[in-house]
C-alpha cells in the first residue's frame, strides 16, 4: 500500500462552518487524499469541500446551458 499523502494543517477553523459526517468507501477516501494533498490543500476536509464546490459549480453551469 502506498504511503498516504500528507496534508498541510490549518491553524484555525473558520467560524462559518457546519460539521457534516459522511461514511465513504475507502477507495473514495484514498482518491480524495491522492488528489488533495498534492494539490496543496490543508486537509481532507478542505479537499472534499473543494471537490463538492467544483462539482456543484459544474452542475450549475450545465443547468444554465440547458436553459
Secondary structure, DSSP 4 states (H G I P E B T S, - for coil): -PPPPPPPPPSS--SS---------HHHHHHHHHHHTTTT-SSHHHHHHHHHHHHHHHHHHHHHHH-
